[in-house]
């Protein structure tokens, strides 16, 4: 029961952070980085570029993770270039939220980084 409430709290806090990032100055480097990280995580992308004025997201989606080696420069990593359109940035970013345990740990890190508040990863 406690784990469920922690999961719900992380997801709720992340949605609040997304809402704040879309209401404030879109030109903020920190919020632009947050947006790219969320899209990158959801689509397993090597590169993400967001065109806020044209409402487009260009992503290079990694096709095969088995060829990725973090210890070396990955020049020939197979990727697929996709252009995604959005009408509402906040809703698009909210659609990128996953609820698996690996994603929740990543979101908790994002919350600690962007909100400068601690989100407990273990239950007391």
N, C-alpha and C positions, 0 to 999 in steps of 0.2 A: 504494500500500500504506500509506504514511504517512497519507494522508487518511482512509482507512478506520479506522485506529487512533484518529485524533483524533475522528472521528465517534462511534466506540464509546465512547471515554473521556468525551466530553461527555454522551452518553445515560446511561452508567453513573453518572456523578457526579450527574446530574439525578435519577435514580432514588433514589440515596442521600439527596439533599436532600429529596425527597418523603417518603421513609421517616422521616427525622429530624423533618420538620415534622408528621407524623401521630403520632409517638410522644411528642413533647414537648407542652407546654401548648398545646392547640388555641386558647386564648384569646389567644395572642400576636398582636399586630397585624401584625408582620412576616410570620408564617406565613400568616395569613389573607389578606394581600395577595398573597403568593406563590400561594396556591390560586386566588384570583380571576384573577390574571394568566395562569396556565396555562389555565384554562377559557376566558377571554376570547380568548386567542390561538387555541386549537383550534377554537372555535365561531364565530370572527369576530363576537364579541358587542360591543355597545355598552355593555351593563351586565350585571354578574353579582352575584347575591346568593346566599350559601350559608347555609342553615339547618342547622347541624351537629347540632342535637338531633333534628330531624324527618327528617334525611338527605335534604334536597332542595336542588336548585340551580335558581334562576330565572335565565334568560338572555334578553336581548333580542338576537336574532340579526339582524345587518344583512343585508337582502335584496339590496341593490344598491350595491356599492362605488363605482360611477361617479358617484353623486350626492354622495359625501362630499367635502368641501372642508376641509382642515385649517386654512385661513386664515380661516374664518368659523364662526359658531355654526350647527350643523346641527340645527335644530329639527324639520324635516320629513323626517328620514332614515327610510326605510321599514324597519321592524323587525318581527320575529315573536317574540312572547313564548312561551317554552317552559319547562316545569317538568320537570326531570330528577330521577330518584330514584337513590340509590346505597345499597348495603349496606355497602360497605367504602370509606372515603374514599381510602385509599392506592391501591387498585386502580382506582378511578374516575379519580384524577388521573394514574395511569400510562397509562390508556387515552387520555388527552388528549395524549400525547406524539407528535409528528410527526417524521419524519426527513428532511424536505426541507432544503435549504441555508439558506433564509430562517429556518426554525424553529430550526435549529442555531445560527445567529448569535444569535437571541433567547435561547436556552437558555444560551449561553456568557455573555451579559450577565447573565442571572439568577444564574448560578453566581458570577460576579465580585461581584455585588451582595450575595447572601445568604451566601456562604461566605467572602467577603473574601479570595479567593485568585485568582490570575491563571490564566486558561485561555488559552493562546496561540491566536490566531485565524489565524496564519500559521505555516508550517513553517520551521524553521531549518535 
